[in-house]
Amino acid sequence: MGIKSKIQNPKSKTESRPRREDFLPKEWEIIRKHRTPRQVQGFLRALPYNWEKKGETLRTFRGVVQHWSAHCLEAALTAATILEQHGYPPLLLDLESKDRLDHVLFLFRRRGLYGTVARSRDFGLHGRKPVFRTLRHLVMSYVDPYVDNTARITGYGVLDLGTLKRCDWRLSPGNVWSVERALIRMPHQKLDTSDRRHRRVLRQFRAFKQSYPDRPVDFYRNQHRWM
């Protein structure tokens, strides 16, 4: 199945969603208050970033609420759990990088246009407004902000979490490593970008970090499309 057909015809069904009574009161209150991708993006930005100082984790929405922090994949699972309750299919967008440090985002469509919800330690890798006509167009909005001394986007793929039948990616109290394995196994579309463009952005990145070592790197264009 291609990436496009996965988005247009997600296999996950609303009947498989947890019911209200499956959530703890604090969890449901978060779901009730955050009904749109923009609201969920605000919620995730306010969460402390999970630096995994005590070892690697892959927490569900339940684990994120319990520990009150999230890294990118945990945030994507949290967004999927919350927004699924408001009618959005639980889709993840995986951005592959040449340094093997992928970035995972919640993917959604509104009025036929693509957007994302995400949490990142990097300034330019949070969500995008639903203004992109194609998935490739959306992914290209991350190409420049992804560049640092080692990273460069090389491909992308979409995972429908509803296809993971033996994984409680929403409410498991433990780590859900099978989500990570599914992201690694799934097909990815190769993304070829200009070497010249990459070298230009890399020079800008290094110059910025040399001048402002403690500031977020924020020189990117088209930030009006960010969420």
C-alpha positions as a Python dict, from the first residue, in 0.01 Angstrom:
ca = {
    (1, 'M'): (0, 0, 0),
    (2, 'G'): (138, 340, -95),
    (3, 'I'): (173, 640, 131),
    (4, 'K'): (-107, 830, -42),
    (5, 'S'): (-359, 548, -9),
    (6, 'K'): (-276, 501, 358),
    (7, 'I'): (-379, 860, 426),
    (8, 'Q'): (-690, 855, 211),
    (9, 'N'): (-811, 518, 336),
    (10, 'P'): (-680, 457, 690),
    (11, 'K'): (-753, 106, 817),
    (12, 'S'): (-817, 214, 1175),
    (13, 'K'): (-1183, 227, 1269),
    (14, 'T'): (-1357, 448, 1519),
    (15, 'E'): (-1501, 138, 1688),
    (16, 'S'): (-1150, 48, 1811),
    (17, 'R'): (-1108, 375, 1996),
    (18, 'P'): (-1106, 357, 2376),
    (19, 'R'): (-1427, 467, 2541),
    (20, 'R'): (-1446, 758, 2781),
    (21, 'E'): (-1455, 522, 3077),
    (22, 'D'): (-1123, 367, 2966),
    (23, 'F'): (-943, 691, 3048),
    (24, 'L'): (-844, 816, 3391),
    (25, 'P'): (-1013, 1144, 3496),
    (26, 'K'): (-700, 1353, 3437),
    (27, 'E'): (-652, 1195, 3095),
    (28, 'W'): (-1008, 1263, 2988),
    (29, 'E'): (-988, 1622, 3107),
    (30, 'I'): (-689, 1674, 2876),
    (31, 'I'): (-882, 1518, 2588),
    (32, 'R'): (-1188, 1728, 2660),
    (33, 'K'): (-991, 2053, 2667),
    (34, 'H'): (-783, 1988, 2355),
    (35, 'R'): (-1013, 1930, 2060),
    (36, 'T'): (-809, 2064, 1766),
    (37, 'P'): (-457, 2007, 1633),
    (38, 'R'): (-363, 2364, 1728),
    (39, 'Q'): (-478, 2310, 2087),
    (40, 'V'): (-290, 1980, 2111),
    (41, 'Q'): (20, 2149, 1970),
    (42, 'G'): (-4, 2408, 2246),
    (43, 'F'): (-39, 2134, 2507),
    (44, 'L'): (269, 1950, 2378),
    (45, 'R'): (482, 2265, 2356),
    (46, 'A'): (407, 2333, 2722),
    (47, 'L'): (524, 1986, 2828),
    (48, 'P'): (887, 1948, 2939),
    (49, 'Y'): (1094, 1758, 2684),
    (50, 'N'): (1179, 1401, 2785),
    (51, 'W'): (1558, 1380, 2766),
    (52, 'E'): (1551, 1013, 2879),
    (53, 'K'): (1812, 1076, 3147),
    (54, 'K'): (1729, 749, 3323),
    (55, 'G'): (1726, 538, 3007),
    (56, 'E'): (1534, 518, 2683),
    (57, 'T'): (1154, 529, 2700),
    (58, 'L'): (863, 501, 2459),
    (59, 'R'): (559, 601, 2661),
    (60, 'T'): (196, 613, 2557),
    (61, 'F'): (-44, 897, 2628),
    (62, 'R'): (-100, 741, 2970),
    (63, 'G'): (273, 735, 3042),
    (64, 'V'): (319, 1091, 2920),
    (65, 'V'): (46, 1218, 3150),
    (66, 'Q'): (190, 1021, 3440),
    (67, 'H'): (548, 1144, 3391),
    (68, 'W'): (448, 1484, 3245),
    (69, 'S'): (713, 1493, 2972),
    (70, 'A'): (750, 1367, 2617),
    (71, 'H'): (1002, 1324, 2340),
    (72, 'C'): (900, 1340, 1973),
    (73, 'L'): (754, 990, 1932),
    (74, 'E'): (582, 1000, 2270),
    (75, 'A'): (430, 1334, 2173),
    (76, 'A'): (311, 1193, 1841),
    (77, 'L'): (140, 903, 2021),
    (78, 'T'): (-15, 1150, 2265),
    (79, 'A'): (-149, 1365, 1981),
    (80, 'A'): (-286, 1056, 1805),
    (81, 'T'): (-466, 940, 2120),
    (82, 'I'): (-619, 1279, 2194),
    (83, 'L'): (-722, 1370, 1841),
    (84, 'E'): (-854, 1024, 1762),
    (85, 'Q'): (-1122, 1097, 2021),
    (86, 'H'): (-1217, 1402, 1810),
    (87, 'G'): (-1241, 1214, 1481),
    (88, 'Y'): (-887, 1226, 1340),
    (89, 'P'): (-730, 904, 1210),
    (90, 'P'): (-423, 799, 1417),
    (91, 'L'): (-148, 856, 1159),
    (92, 'L'): (223, 911, 1218),
    (93, 'L'): (466, 1073, 977),
    (94, 'D'): (825, 949, 1007),
    (95, 'L'): (1108, 1163, 870),
    (96, 'E'): (1421, 959, 801),
    (97, 'S'): (1760, 1122, 847),
    (98, 'K'): (2106, 1032, 723),
    (99, 'D'): (2227, 1026, 1084),
    (100, 'R'): (1956, 767, 1171),
    (101, 'L'): (1789, 1006, 1417),
    (102, 'D'): (1434, 1012, 1278),
    (103, 'H'): (1167, 1261, 1375),
    (104, 'V'): (808, 1141, 1420),
    (105, 'L'): (499, 1362, 1398),
    (106, 'F'): (121, 1326, 1410),
    (107, 'L'): (-18, 1372, 1060),
    (108, 'F'): (-364, 1509, 980),
    (109, 'R'): (-566, 1655, 695),
    (110, 'R'): (-817, 1939, 703),
    (111, 'R'): (-1013, 2039, 393),
    (112, 'G'): (-779, 1827, 186),
    (113, 'L'): (-461, 1995, 312),
    (114, 'Y'): (-188, 1836, 523),
    (115, 'G'): (-63, 1947, 862),
    (116, 'T'): (123, 1803, 1160),
    (117, 'V'): (144, 1817, 1538),
    (118, 'A'): (484, 1754, 1696),
    (119, 'R'): (719, 1807, 1987),
    (120, 'S'): (1090, 1858, 1938),
    (121, 'R'): (1400, 1987, 2111),
    (122, 'D'): (1471, 2180, 1789),
    (123, 'F'): (1303, 2513, 1713),
    (124, 'G'): (1189, 2430, 1360),
    (125, 'L'): (1059, 2076, 1399),
    (126, 'H'): (726, 2130, 1571),
    (127, 'G'): (390, 2115, 1396),
    (128, 'R'): (273, 2269, 1070),
    (129, 'K'): (-56, 2434, 984),
    (130, 'P'): (-279, 2242, 740),
    (131, 'V'): (-175, 2445, 435),
    (132, 'F'): (21, 2188, 231),
    (133, 'R'): (-140, 2042, -81),
    (134, 'T'): (82, 1734, -97),
    (135, 'L'): (261, 1522, 158),
    (136, 'R'): (593, 1592, -14),
    (137, 'H'): (527, 1965, 10),
    (138, 'L'): (472, 1922, 384),
    (139, 'V'): (791, 1718, 428),
    (140, 'M'): (990, 1979, 233),
    (141, 'S'): (893, 2238, 496),
    (142, 'Y'): (1112, 2042, 740),
    (143, 'V'): (1418, 2005, 515),
    (144, 'D'): (1601, 2326, 613),
    (145, 'P'): (1515, 2319, 987),
    (146, 'Y'): (1634, 1956, 1000),
    (147, 'V'): (1988, 2042, 895),
    (148, 'D'): (2255, 2046, 1163),
    (149, 'N'): (2610, 1908, 1173),
    (150, 'T'): (2490, 1552, 1106),
    (151, 'A'): (2122, 1551, 1010),
    (152, 'R'): (1955, 1564, 670),
    (153, 'I'): (1614, 1427, 567),
    (154, 'T'): (1649, 1134, 327),
    (155, 'G'): (1296, 990, 321),
    (156, 'Y'): (952, 977, 479),
    (157, 'G'): (672, 733, 549),
    (158, 'V'): (327, 716, 707),
    (159, 'L'): (214, 465, 968),
    (160, 'D'): (-152, 402, 1049),
    (161, 'L'): (-144, 312, 1418),
    (162, 'G'): (-478, 138, 1378),
    (163, 'T'): (-300, -146, 1200),
    (164, 'L'): (-101, -235, 1514),
    (165, 'K'): (-341, -492, 1652),
    (166, 'R'): (-130, -630, 1937),
    (167, 'C'): (3, -302, 2070),
    (168, 'D'): (-181, -77, 2315),
    (169, 'W'): (-14, 239, 2189),
    (170, 'R'): (-272, 456, 2361),
    (171, 'L'): (-294, 348, 2723),
    (172, 'S'): (-27, 89, 2802),
    (173, 'P'): (152, 176, 3129),
    (174, 'G'): (479, 43, 2985),
    (175, 'N'): (703, 117, 2688),
    (176, 'V'): (562, 34, 2344),
    (177, 'W'): (872, -57, 2144),
    (178, 'S'): (662, -231, 1879),
    (179, 'V'): (562, 115, 1751),
    (180, 'E'): (928, 198, 1691),
    (181, 'R'): (981, -136, 1515),
    (182, 'A'): (678, -75, 1293),
    (183, 'L'): (813, 267, 1193),
    (184, 'I'): (1148, 114, 1101),
    (185, 'R'): (992, -172, 900),
    (186, 'M'): (737, 28, 701),
    (187, 'P'): (809, 152, 347),
    (188, 'H'): (958, 498, 309),
    (189, 'Q'): (953, 731, 11),
    (190, 'K'): (1303, 848, -80),
    (191, 'L'): (1350, 1225, -71),
    (192, 'D'): (1620, 1375, -290),
    (193, 'T'): (1715, 1733, -207),
    (194, 'S'): (1974, 1969, -350),
    (195, 'D'): (2331, 1929, -221),
    (196, 'R'): (2382, 2298, -288),
    (197, 'R'): (2083, 2385, -73),
    (198, 'H'): (2208, 2158, 204),
    (199, 'R'): (2553, 2317, 204),
    (200, 'R'): (2401, 2665, 216),
    (201, 'V'): (2178, 2584, 515),
    (202, 'L'): (2462, 2402, 691),
    (203, 'R'): (2682, 2712, 661),
    (204, 'Q'): (2400, 2925, 801),
    (205, 'F'): (2348, 2681, 1086),
    (206, 'R'): (2715, 2675, 1184),
    (207, 'A'): (2748, 3052, 1162),
    (208, 'F'): (2440, 3101, 1378),
    (209, 'K'): (2562, 2855, 1644),
    (210, 'Q'): (2901, 3023, 1651),
    (211, 'S'): (2744, 3366, 1706),
    (212, 'Y'): (2462, 3255, 1937),
    (213, 'P'): (2560, 2922, 2098),
    (214, 'D'): (2282, 2934, 2358),
    (215, 'R'): (1995, 3050, 2136),
    (216, 'P'): (1750, 2831, 1944),
    (217, 'V'): (1833, 2830, 1574),
    (218, 'D'): (1553, 3043, 1431),
    (219, 'F'): (1664, 3198, 1103),
    (220, 'Y'): (1427, 2990, 887),
    (221, 'R'): (1179, 3126, 636),
    (222, 'N'): (804, 3056, 611),
    (223, 'Q'): (748, 3040, 985),
    (224, 'H'): (394, 3168, 922),
    (225, 'R'): (318, 2809, 813),
    (226, 'W'): (435, 2667, 1143),
    (227, 'M'): (197, 2583, 1426),
}
